[in-house]
Amino acid sequence: MATTDLATTPTPSPAASGSLSTTDTPPTQIAGWGRIALPGHEVFGEDLERLSARPTLFRGLGRSYGDSSLPASPSATVVNTTLADRVLSWNPETGMLRAEAGLSLYTMNRLFLPARWFTPVSPGTQFVTLGGMVASDVHGKNHHVAGCFGQHVRAMRMRVADGRVLEVTQRQYADLFWATVGGMGWTGAILEVEVQLQRVPSPWITQHTEQVGDLETLVGRLKEVSRTWPMTMSWIDCLKRGKNMGRGIVFYGRWADAKDAPATFPAWRGEVALPVDAPSWALNPLTMGAFNFGVYRSHIPRHKHAIVGPETFYYPLDYVRSWNRAYGLSGFTQYQCVIPDDAGLRAVVRFMELLTASGAASFLCVMKDCGPEGEGLLSFPKAGTSIAVDIPVKADTAAVVARLNKLVIEVGGRIYLTKDSFTTADDFRAMEPRLDAFLEARQTWDPERRFASAQSVRLFGDDPTGAR
Ligand SMILES: Cc1cc2nc3c(=O)[nH]c(=O)nc-3n(C[C@H](O)[C@H](O)[C@H](O)COP(=O)(O)OP(=O)(O)OC[C@H]3O[C@@H](n4cnc5c(N)ncnc54)[C@H](O)[C@@H]3O)c2cc1C
């Protein structure tokens, strides 16, 4: 696989707005956030319902890390939805929003937060589209109280493989609804999304941070604060071993009451961009250790409290727009798994021991307490501890992922598809008891497996040439 430069915004191809004739044009490199790229035909659809050809995959802002939004073959057509971003209806009394699938969370935040409405579930970046949020069934810091995004979706307009355009709800075509929520684009194209936004008392967030010295205390504190706080997560220095293994910062918060919040609206933050690709030697144990030490020490005193804007609380990584370039041209993967509660703290400790011993982890390692499993047939979260860690791609990355997967399967956990590029078909099947139910729904709605991606070729053995 090649890597490409995601720092620049791609130029819409002339094939936009309906005419999807790509047979004359050579394929271009299409990349995920981890910078792994594959050849295919990316076209920009302004009017998703009137596309003249039958595309094989839709994609939004390409923030999935691995091969979820990458073409199944060089001849495959991938529709980029980001030009289809109209708000179709909005009710300021009820907070019900209907919009085209390419509307970004970035725009939603700017449109609706001033009126005190916010997405019911937010991932750790606002550079995602509504279609991507549904297809990955994203979860956020409030998973333990709000579940995943799909739970708040009232309806979707979808185009399915036989060409029909359907209004799909939790009751109407329910099997399609729950296979699409978390179904990574394999059940059809999401054209529109209707979602219930959340009323917030102010546009500010009351944030607490606590410095914690070891893994057991960190996992325990996450569980404790989750009982009373709706938004929780933690950052871990995953380079530390021994008694300091798992030292980190626990973050928790809630939307601030109007009486506690500043009278002004929080300023939207400017962004800086990483102008160049980091050289391969830039990420080494010394630089990463220094970075982690800096983050850990910045949280002295041990317990801090502040009223912060939502971008500070939800999207710290968005501040450096193209931070994925820090991993250089070879790119990176994010390994994210959930270790079920019933496997106990010991399983989390074993996972972290394996991770630190592999020497593969870098500076981003996030742990979160998940609530119960939702209804999306391939949705990631289940009751337990989610661990996400960035791993620079090297010759042994597939072997490292295989070792981590072995442990995750043994303890009854699973990985998050939207972050993955290395899990094998056998490992995925072993960790996913709901897979047959998903494949049955896919068989009903797309028997020829027209909607496919590089990920479905890898995990389900889809015929890459069938997805044209
Ligand atoms: C910094 C960062 C932080 C993140 N934090 C979180 C987090 O906290 N929680 C979390 O859950 N995720 C998180 N993510 C992952 C991200 O939320 C998901 O990958 C999301 O799907 C990306 O949206 P997108 O619009 O970029 O979709 P893409 O990456 O373009 O596509 C993702 C998947 O959605 C499918 N898809 C997209 N649009 C459509 C459509 N219209 N119809 C059918 N299928 C479609 C694609 O085929 C693909 O399978 C994070 C990602 C980054 C980069």
Ligand as a Chemical Component Dictionary entry (heavy atoms), coordinates in Angstrom:
data_LIG
# 
_chem_comp.id                   LIG 
_chem_comp.type                 NON-POLYMER 
_chem_comp.pdbx_formal_charge   0 
_chem_comp.three_letter_code    LIG 
# 
loop_
_chem_comp_atom.comp_id 
_chem_comp_atom.atom_id 
_chem_comp_atom.alt_atom_id 
_chem_comp_atom.type_symbol 
_chem_comp_atom.charge 
_chem_comp_atom.model_Cartn_x 
_chem_comp_atom.model_Cartn_y 
_chem_comp_atom.model_Cartn_z 
_chem_comp_atom.pdbx_ordinal 
LIG C1  C1  C 0 -8.582  12.475 15.566 1  
LIG C2  C2  C 0 -9.688  11.480 15.453 2  
LIG C3  C3  C 0 -10.441 11.195 16.576 3  
LIG C4  C4  C 0 -11.481 10.263 16.487 4  
LIG N1  N1  N 0 -12.200 10.002 17.619 5  
LIG C5  C5  C 0 -13.213 9.103  17.563 6  
LIG C6  C6  C 0 -14.002 8.847  18.717 7  
LIG O1  O1  O 0 -13.782 9.411  19.789 8  
LIG N2  N2  N 0 -15.019 7.954  18.602 9  
LIG C7  C7  C 0 -15.308 7.329  17.413 10 
LIG O2  O2  O 0 -16.255 6.547  17.377 11 
LIG N3  N3  N 0 -14.573 7.565  16.308 12 
LIG C8  C8  C 0 -13.541 8.429  16.358 13 
LIG N4  N4  N 0 -12.799 8.689  15.229 14 
LIG C9  C9  C 0 -13.151 7.977  13.984 15 
LIG C10 C10 C 0 -14.161 8.762  13.128 16 
LIG O3  O3  O 0 -15.169 9.305  13.930 17 
LIG C11 C11 C 0 -14.832 7.785  12.141 18 
LIG O4  O4  O 0 -13.853 7.143  11.364 19 
LIG C12 C12 C 0 -15.827 8.475  11.201 20 
LIG O5  O5  O 0 -16.527 7.484  10.493 21 
LIG C13 C13 C 0 -15.138 9.376  10.204 22 
LIG O6  O6  O 0 -16.121 10.083 9.458  23 
LIG P1  P1  P 0 -15.813 10.473 7.951  24 
LIG O7  O7  O 0 -16.897 11.347 7.468  25 
LIG O8  O8  O 0 -14.422 10.984 7.843  26 
LIG O9  O9  O 0 -15.938 9.050  7.253  27 
LIG P2  P2  P 0 -14.919 8.291  6.290  28 
LIG O10 O10 O 0 -13.652 8.042  7.008  29 
LIG O11 O11 O 0 -14.848 8.993  5.000  30 
LIG O12 O12 O 0 -15.699 6.902  6.117  31 
LIG C14 C14 C 0 -15.814 6.044  7.242  32 
LIG C15 C15 C 0 -16.771 4.895  6.896  33 
LIG O13 O13 O 0 -18.070 5.432  6.679  34 
LIG C16 C16 C 0 -18.559 5.041  5.405  35 
LIG N5  N5  N 0 -19.371 6.159  4.901  36 
LIG C17 C17 C 0 -19.085 7.470  4.962  37 
LIG N6  N6  N 0 -20.081 8.184  4.419  38 
LIG C18 C18 C 0 -21.013 7.300  4.006  39 
LIG C19 C19 C 0 -22.284 7.430  3.362  40 
LIG N7  N7  N 0 -22.804 8.614  3.033  41 
LIG N8  N8  N 0 -22.972 6.293  3.065  42 
LIG C20 C20 C 0 -22.481 5.081  3.392  43 
LIG N9  N9  N 0 -21.285 4.901  4.023  44 
LIG C21 C21 C 0 -20.567 6.003  4.317  45 
LIG C22 C22 C 0 -17.314 4.788  4.567  46 
LIG O14 O14 O 0 -17.589 3.909  3.490  47 
LIG C23 C23 C 0 -16.392 4.179  5.608  48 
LIG O15 O15 O 0 -16.655 2.818  5.752  49 
LIG C24 C24 C 0 -11.766 9.599  15.259 50 
LIG C25 C25 C 0 -11.000 9.901  14.127 51 
LIG C26 C26 C 0 -9.972  10.832 14.217 52 
LIG C27 C27 C 0 -9.161  11.157 12.986 53 
# 
loop_
_chem_comp_bond.comp_id 
_chem_comp_bond.atom_id_1 
_chem_comp_bond.atom_id_2 
_chem_comp_bond.value_order 
_chem_comp_bond.pdbx_ordinal 
LIG C1  C2  SING 1  
LIG C2  C3  SING 2  
LIG C2  C26 DOUB 3  
LIG C3  C4  DOUB 4  
LIG C4  N1  SING 5  
LIG C4  C24 SING 6  
LIG N1  C5  DOUB 7  
LIG C5  C6  SING 8  
LIG C5  C8  SING 9  
LIG C6  O1  DOUB 10 
LIG C6  N2  SING 11 
LIG N2  C7  SING 12 
LIG C7  O2  DOUB 13 
LIG C7  N3  SING 14 
LIG N3  C8  DOUB 15 
LIG C8  N4  SING 16 
LIG N4  C9  SING 17 
LIG N4  C24 SING 18 
LIG C9  C10 SING 19 
LIG C10 O3  SING 20 
LIG C10 C11 SING 21 
LIG C11 O4  SING 22 
LIG C11 C12 SING 23 
LIG C12 O5  SING 24 
LIG C12 C13 SING 25 
LIG C13 O6  SING 26 
LIG O6  P1  SING 27 
LIG P1  O7  DOUB 28 
LIG P1  O8  SING 29 
LIG P1  O9  SING 30 
LIG O9  P2  SING 31 
LIG P2  O10 DOUB 32 
LIG P2  O11 SING 33 
LIG P2  O12 SING 34 
LIG O12 C14 SING 35 
LIG C14 C15 SING 36 
LIG C15 O13 SING 37 
LIG C15 C23 SING 38 
LIG O13 C16 SING 39 
LIG C16 N5  SING 40 
LIG C16 C22 SING 41 
LIG N5  C17 SING 42 
LIG N5  C21 SING 43 
LIG C17 N6  DOUB 44 
LIG N6  C18 SING 45 
LIG C18 C19 SING 46 
LIG C18 C21 DOUB 47 
LIG C19 N7  SING 48 
LIG C19 N8  DOUB 49 
LIG N8  C20 SING 50 
LIG C20 N9  DOUB 51 
LIG N9  C21 SING 52 
LIG C22 O14 SING 53 
LIG C22 C23 SING 54 
LIG C23 O15 SING 55 
LIG C24 C25 DOUB 56 
LIG C25 C26 SING 57 
LIG C26 C27 SING 58 
# 
